[in-house]
Amino acid sequence: MIEVTRFNNDKILINSDLIEMVEETPDTVISFNNGKKLLVKDSKEQIKYKIIEYKREIFNNLLNINE
């Protein structure tokens, strides 16, 4: 799960595995594979970085379990 910020400043967690597309129009719109869309303050690059960090954390935890 990654944390994003809505335009009313509420922070929410979303499942990054369900993201189909992120676009800036100029606001950032996250489209999910179920057809829902979410408008957020985070930039496309910030979301990309959060997903990479989340996946890295999962991978590192898996490596630590297997040691």
FENZI-V487233 format. One record per run of one state. SS is the DSSP state (@ for helix, = for strand, . for the rest). FROM is the first residue (numbers start at 1). TO is the last residue. If there is no record, write none. Layout:
SS FROM TO
SS FROM TO
//
This chain:
. 1 1
= 2 6
. 7 10
= 11 14
. 15 15
@ 16 18
= 19 24
. 25 27
= 28 32
. 33 36
= 37 40
. 41 43
@ 44 65
. 66 67
//
